[in-house]
Amino acid sequence: MLSKKDLSERDICTKFITPAIEQAGWDKLTQLLEEVSFTDGKIYVRGKMTARGKQKRADYILYYRPNIPIAIIEAKDNKHSVRAGIQQALEYAQILDIPCVFSSNGDGFLFHDRTTTDGNIETEIDIDNFPSPEKLWEKYKKYKGITSPSAEKIASQDYYFDGSNRKPRYYQQIAVNRTVEAIAKGQNRILLVMATGTGKTYTAFQIIHRLWKSEAKKRILFLADRKALIDQTRRGDFKHFKDKMTVVKNRQIDKSYEIYLALYQGLSGSDEDTNVYKQFSPDFFDLIVIDECHRGSAKEDSAWREILSYFKKATHIGLTATPKETKDTSNTEYFGDPVYTYTLKQGIEDGFLAPYRVIRIGLNVDAEGWRPEQGKTDKNGNKVEDRIYNRIDFDRNLVIEERTELVAQKLTEFLKGYDRFAKTIVFCMDIDHAERMRSALARQNADLIGENHKYVMQITGDNEEGKRELDNFINPEEKYPVIATTSELMTTGVDAQTCRVIVLDANINSMTKFKQIIGRGTRINEEFGKLYFTILDFRNATDLFADKDFDGDPIRLKPVSQEDDLSFVVIEEEENTVAVFDEISGEEITFEKPILRYPAGSQLESNWIAKESNGNNGKVYVNGVDVSALIIREIYFDQHGKPITTSLKDYTKEIIKEKFASLDDFLTKWNASERKEAIIEELQEQGVLVEALYEAVDKVDLFDLICHVAFDQPPLTRKRKSQQCKEAQLLCQVW
């Protein structure tokens, strides 16, 4: 008969730990969950192939209610001490926001109490004395500061379950719980920061539903500034409110509903007579949720802030992926510090968001600038001012037709080698640029345009045909449109689940805007094979990945030259744009403000003056310019997103030698490993760019690759190894 020391970890759980928990009064069906995977596993990309990394998994999570995890237990076999699992359990407890942490080897439990304020933070408990649900619930309430029966009623209200297997992910659960608990304690201004693609609307629905069902909030207003956001919300998660919900349309108010969805511009106007929100009494709503709160109502002097001021007695919840903090705008000043933040970097690490690779394509005129030759005239026959034009100028005030054509050509070349039907968004400088880019892409893809003219569509605020195709573009079931050219309309609020390529051909100097654009590609759709996306950068916009305010790391970067081009003047684009809203559609159309930064009396200043007087867009259009793409080289980043300054081989050698002391040590561990993939995963987690090494040392097995890079063994291709085996077999036969 096996002794306790001989039992596996799973046997220890089955025979000792689970019975001890059940004996304490925990219901096995509803409160005791075993082997809970709470992440999906990071996605690794090699060429066109992808693989999932290891999921984070807790041995036990105990729930007081289905939506409230209050304890976590890490189990070990009996060869280990009762304390052996506590550090891993504490790491998971911090991630999951759980106060009660246990480790066990089947003999008893070590209890780490995160709620205690005295020195008795860890105690050992006999196997037969595990705490009851009620005892740990009291610990949880203390941890969360829930002190009154009314607050407990709100905090313990269940989620909405639709009968499917869908339930909140761990970070959504934390966001919902912290928000509801904050409101239960009387907090009336709340900010939630969640990366694009992490389900802010679903999170908002669960918050609203719990507060509504607990009768803590009875009339709720969901505010957005784009019609597409309202439509997606109404058709999506909010559909479960059924006949209790209405959308405010045509400035008509019906006060018989409980849940209201509305556009800012549908409630307010330029004068008192069009401010229809005043048809409600100031205390009509007791909860307002503001989607994309970094826009619209963010500024203190915004006309839309008046709506929030009017309903100031209500609780206000702001949702954003990109909280805004500038000299004129502050989300935290209004809402306070976020009650919870879930970043893009964490989403990629957990495997809930798609990783991305970056290909930087530099053009000669961008890197070197362009100066017109003597006597150069534009397409209208006007003389072009003699100065050096650079990337900031192109498509803002000077249009080089060959440049637009080359960008379209390079994108087409990429798609031909990747997938010509990969959903692609091309971000342009403005509407005029998006229109010209659509034409250039149509010329480059004449064969597919011939099959269906919707292969490339301009989707901008002024283009009705394009806007009608927006839903088809974001619908995974619809084949067309494939490529969308846009300027501002698709930067936010577009749930493009299968967008595989994002093209940056606009000067983006706003971190907020950059994060929103990158967010168009971060959603995962495994059913349609969307697990990562590619960024083609023609404007060095991906320099923003190096900014301390950006929280996601590119898989790889392909710049065009040895030195980054840092010679260009930075213009804050958001300060130089003006947003106009179509009252019927609610869509935003963004126009450039004139930037009079030209020398007085110059030709370009005259062009601006002419533009203001005759209504054209003020740009100078030229052709006959030699435009070409420069040579591309690759730059790699480590697991922290920092560029690798040494050679890829030296960088990798340093990491591997930290893991394996010698060649003999590596051989011993390699041969002892049951699953070689585990070594690959471990090396990747340490920051080894395995896929990059494969490309650098072509056609070499991983075993030989490590031996070559770290221990200076000569690399042998698979073909050469096969030849050596055949030669060895032949020698054996001859012998």
C-alpha positions, -999 to 999 in steps of 0.1 A, spaced: 0 0 0 13 35 -10 23 58 19 11 95 19 46 105 7 41 84 -24 9 100 -35 8 125 -64 -4 161 -59 -37 152 -75 -42 123 -51 -34 145 -21 -61 169 -33 -87 142 -38 -81 123 -6 -72 150 19 -76 187 8 -110 186 -10 -127 166 18 -113 190 44 -128 220 25 -162 203 21 -162 194 57 -160 231 66 -193 238 48 -181 247 12 -205 235 -15 -185 215 -41 -208 225 -70 -211 262 -65 -183 274 -41 -153 251 -46 -136 252 -80 -105 230 -87 -78 236 -112 -90 270 -123 -72 284 -154 -77 322 -152 -56 333 -182 -56 319 -218 -18 317 -222 3 342 -241 3 339 -279 37 334 -294 42 341 -331 67 325 -355 62 335 -391 26 328 -398 24 301 -371 12 307 -335 13 288 -303 -2 294 -269 20 296 -238 12 282 -204 -20 293 -187 -20 306 -151 -38 280 -130 -49 279 -94 -53 246 -77 -84 259 -58 -105 291 -58 -132 294 -33 -163 316 -40 -187 330 -15 -211 338 -43 -205 329 -80 -191 364 -86 -170 368 -54 -137 348 -51 -126 351 -15 -99 324 -11 -72 306 -31 -53 274 -22 -21 261 -37 -16 223 -32 16 203 -32 23 166 -27 33 153 7 70 153 -1 68 191 3 61 211 35 27 227 42 43 261 33 57 251 -1 29 266 -22 24 299 -4 45 322 -26 28 310 -58 -6 314 -41 3 349 -29 13 359 -65 -21 346 -78 -40 362 -49 -25 396 -58 -35 392 -95 -70 380 -86 -76 405 -57 -83 377 -32 -77 383 5 -74 348 20 -45 326 8 -37 290 17 -10 264 10 -14 227 18 4 194 14 -25 173 28 -13 174 65 -28 208 72 -30 244 59 -8 275 61 -32 305 61 -19 339 49 -44 365 59 -41 397 38 -67 414 59 -48 413 92 -31 444 106 -12 427 135 18 405 133 -2 373 130 -3 373 93 5 336 88 -8 307 109 -9 269 105 -43 252 106 -51 215 112 -65 196 83 -98 193 101 -102 230 109 -104 248 76 -125 281 79 -162 281 69 -175 303 41 -191 327 66 -158 332 84 -139 340 52 -167 362 40 -162 383 71 -125 385 62 -135 396 27 -158 424 39 -130 437 61 -106 436 32 -130 455 10 -143 479 37 -179 467 35 -193 477 69 -231 481 65 -260 457 56 -270 479 27 -234 479 13 -233 441 18 -266 437 -2 -252 456 -31 -217 439 -30 -232 404 -29 -257 409 -58 -251 382 -85 -239 388 -120 -263 384 -149 -259 349 -164 -275 343 -198 -276 305 -196 -245 301 -217 -210 293 -203 -200 329 -206 -188 345 -174 -166 375 -167 -128 370 -171 -108 375 -139 -99 411 -147 -136 419 -156 -147 403 -124 -122 425 -104 -133 457 -123 -170 449 -117 -165 440 -80 -143 470 -72 -168 494 -89 -198 480 -72 -181 479 -39 -169 515 -42 -205 526 -50 -218 505 -20 -194 525 2 -207 558 -12 -181 568 -38 -198 588 -66 -170 594 -91 -153 562 -105 -128 556 -133 -121 523 -149 -92 519 -173 -92 489 -195 -73 483 -227 -91 482 -260 -105 448 -267 -108 437 -231 -146 440 -229 -154 474 -214 -190 473 -225 -196 438 -211 -180 450 -178 -203 481 -178 -234 459 -184 -225 437 -155 -219 467 -132 -252 483 -143 -271 450 -140 -259 443 -104 -267 479 -92 -301 478 -110 -311 444 -96 -300 453 -61 -322 485 -65 -292 506 -55 -296 524 -89 -330 526 -106 -326 549 -136 -294 547 -156 -280 567 -185 -252 553 -208 -235 581 -226 -213 579 -257 -202 603 -285 -205 581 -315 -235 564 -330 -215 532 -337 -208 528 -300 -245 532 -291 -256 507 -318 -230 481 -307 -240 485 -271 -277 482 -278 -273 451 -300 -247 435 -278 -246 429 -241 -272 455 -232 -299 435 -252 -306 416 -220 -323 447 -206 -351 441 -232 -381 464 -228 -366 483 -199 -341 500 -222 -345 527 -248 -322 547 -272 -328 585 -272 -334 594 -308 -345 625 -327 -343 645 -295 -375 627 -283 -377 620 -245 -398 592 -230 -395 590 -192 -411 556 -188 -379 536 -192 -352 526 -167 -321 522 -189 -313 550 -214 -286 549 -242 -278 583 -257 -253 604 -277 -240 635 -261 -250 654 -292 -285 638 -290 -291 654 -256 -273 688 -260 -272 716 -286 -258 750 -293 -285 769 -273 -309 763 -245 -338 753 -268 -318 723 -281 -306 711 -247 -332 683 -245 -315 667 -214 -331 695 -194 -365 678 -200 -353 654 -173 -352 666 -138 -317 669 -123 -323 640 -100 -339 617 -127 -308 596 -132 -289 581 -102 -262 564 -124 -244 577 -155 -218 556 -173 -196 576 -197 -180 555 -225 -147 566 -239 -146 593 -212 -112 606 -224 -131 623 -252 -162 646 -253 -168 654 -216 -132 652 -205 -125 690 -207 -138 711 -178 -151 737 -202 -167 712 -227 -203 718 -236 -209 681 -230 -196 684 -194 -227 705 -188 -248 673 -190 -227 657 -162 -229 689 -142 -267 690 -146 -270 654 -133 -244 660 -106 -263 641 -79 -259 608 -99 -230 584 -96 -207 589 -126 -186 560 -139 -160 568 -166 -147 540 -190 -116 544 -211 -86 526 -225 -66 558 -225 -72 582 -196 -62 617 -206 -40 639 -186 -29 672 -203 -27 708 -192 -63 713 -203 -79 679 -198 -78 655 -168 -99 624 -163 -84 617 -128 -92 653 -117 -128 646 -123 -132 609 -115 -103 604 -92 -77 576 -95 -88 545 -113 -104 518 -91 -88 493 -115 -65 493 -145 -60 465 -169 -33 473 -195 -26 462 -230 7 447 -219 -11 426 -193 -38 416 -218 -12 403 -242 8 386 -214 -24 368 -203 -33 358 -238 -66 378 -239 -53 403 -265 -35 397 -297 3 404 -299 16 424 -328 47 426 -350 59 459 -364 73 464 -399 87 498 -404 90 509 -441 109 541 -446 108 561 -478 137 582 -491 117 614 -492 107 609 -456 141 601 -443 161 626 -464 134 652 -470 125 666 -505 135 699 -521 120 709 -554 143 714 -582 147 750 -596 115 761 -613 94 731 -601 57 737 -605 27 720 -589 -1 702 -609 -18 736 -614 13 752 -628 21 772 -597 57 775 -586 65 753 -556 82 772 -528 119 763 -526 125 747 -492 131 712 -477 98 694 -471 97 664 -448 74 638 -433 54 664 -413 46 682 -445 36 652 -467 -2 649 -472 -8 678 -447 1 706 -470 22 690 -498 11 659 -517 36 638 -536 16 615 -558 44 590 -562 46 587 -524 10 577 -521 14 552 -549 44 536 -533 27 532 -500 -2 515 -518 23 493 -537 42 482 -505 10 474 -487 -2 454 -517 31 435 -518 28 426 -482 -8 414 -485 2 392 -516 28 375 -494 5 373 -464 -32 371 -472 -49 394 -498 -82 390 -479 -67 400 -445 -89 428 -431 -68 460 -432 -72 495 -419 -51 523 -434 -49 554 -412 -43 585 -433 -36 622 -425 -71 634 -434 -102 627 -456 -85 639 -488 -55 615 -481 -79 586 -474 -97 593 -507 -64 593 -527 -51 562 -509 -83 543 -518 -77 552 -555 -40 542 -553 -49 508 -537 -76 503 -563 -50 507 -590 -26 483 -573 -54 457 -568 -72 461 -601 -78 423 -604 -97 421 -571 -114 454 -576 -127 439 -609 -142 410 -589 -158 433 -563 -154 471 -561 -158 469 -523 -124 452 -519 -111 487 -510 -134 513 -494 -129 548 -481 -146 549 -447 -146 584 -434 -171 607 -417 -181 625 -450 -185 594 -471 -220 579 -469 -212 548 -490 -182 540 -469 -200 545 -436 -227 521 -447 -200 495 -452 -185 499 -417 -207 472 -402 -197 448 -430 -160 456 -424 -161 447 -387 -184 416 -393 -162 385 -394 -188 368 -416 -186 394 -443 -158 391 -469 -160 427 -481 -147 454 -476 -112 440 -471 -92 473 -470 -106 504 -454 -89 538 -458 -98 562 -430 -86 593 -411 -104 597 -378 -137 578 -380 -122 544 -372 -97 554 -345 -121 544 -317 -154 525 -312 -148 500 -340 -149 464 -328 -128 450 -357 -124 415 -344 -106 402 -374 -85 432 -384 -51 416 -392 -32 446 -406 -30 482 -395 -12 507 -417 1 539 -403 6 566 -429 -3 596 -406 18 616 -382 7 605 -348 21 624 -319 -7 619 -294 -2 588 -272 -40 587 -266 -47 585 -304 -18 560 -309 -31 536 -283 -67 538 -297 -54 531 -332 -33 501 -320 -64 489 -302 -82 483 -335 -61 452 -340 -58 438 -305 -90 417 -304 -86 379 -308 -111 358 -328 -99 322 -327 -129 309 -347 -116 330 -377 -79 324 -370 -71 359 -358 -45 355 -331 -21 384 -339 -18 414 -362 8 433 -381 15 470 -381 30 485 -413 45 519 -402 54 544 -429 57 574 -406 79 562 -376 47 564 -355 59 533 -337 86 553 -320 58 558 -294 62 521 -284 94 534 -266 75 560 -246 72 552 -209 34 558 -212 29 529 -236 24 496 -220 26 470 -248 57 456 -264 61 448 -301 72 414 -312 96 429 -337 104 461 -354 118 465 -389 132 500 -394 148 512 -426 181 526 -415 209 523 -389 198 555 -371 163 566 -362 153 598 -379 148 623 -350 151 655 -370 115 664 -375 94 689 -356 67 674 -334 32 689 -338 5 678 -313 -21 667 -337 -50 667 -313 -46 704 -306 -48 711 -344 -80 692 -352 -116 702 -348 -144 676 -345 -178 682 -361 -207 658 -355 -234 649 -379 -267 654 -360 -285 627 -379 -258 599 -379 -239 610 -349 -207 603 -367 -176 625 -361 -159 643 -390 -125 657 -382 -110 686 -401 -75 701 -399 -72 736 -385 -49 758 -406 -14 759 -390 2 792 -400 38 782 -394 51 794 -428 74 824 -432 54 856 -437 51 864 -474 60 829 -485 43 809 -512 29 784 -487 13 812 -466 -2 825 -498 -16 790 -505 -33 790 -470 -48 825 -477 -60 813 -511 -75 782 -495 -94 803 -469 -108 825 -497 -117 800 -524 -126 769 -503 -100 744 -516 -80 723 -492 -49 745 -494 -25 716 -504 2 717 -530 0 687 -554 32 676 -572 43 646 -593 74 635 -611 92 629 -578 116 600 -573 102 580 -543 117 547 -532 117 524 -501 150 522 -483 168 489 -472 151 472 -443 169 457 -413 154 442 -382 156 454 -346 146 431 -318 132 438 -284 136 419 -251 107 407 -230 105 442 -213 101 460 -247 137 474 -246 157 473 -278 186 448 -278 218 468 -284 242 439 -285 240 413 -312 211 389 -311 234 360 -306 253 376 -277 221 387 -260 206 351 -263 239 335 -251 238 356 -219 203 345 -211 208 308 -219 240 307 -198 221 321 -168 197 291 -173 223 264 -181 257 265 -164 275 245 -191 270 224 -222 269 193 -200 242 209 -178 221 217 -208 225 182 -222 215 167 -189 183 188 -185 174 184 -222 176 146 -220 157 146 -187 128 167 -200 97 147 -210 85 176 -231 110 196 -251 84 223 -257 86 231 -220 122 242 -225 112 264 -254 84 280 -234 108 286 -205 134 302 -227 107 324 -243 95 335 -209 131 345 -201 132 367 -232 149 344 -258 135 353 -292 134 318 -305 117 326 -338 142 353 -346 171 329 -339 155 304 -363 156 330 -390 191 341 -382 205 305 -382 185 289 -410 172 253 -410 186 243 -376 169 223 -349 163 239 -316 188 216 -299 216 225 -323 205 261 -322 210 264 -284 243 245 -286 255 268 -313 244 301 -299 253 295 -262 281 270 -263 298 277 -297 290 243 -312 290 244 -351 254 246 -364 242 216 -385 213 219 -408 187 192 -408 199 182 -443 235 178 -431 224 159 -399 204 135 -421 235 130 -443 256 123 -413 231 97 -400 231 80 -434 269 80 -435 271 65 -400 246 38 -410 267 30 -441 299 28 -421 281 3 -397 270 -18 -426 305 -18 -441 320 -26 -408 
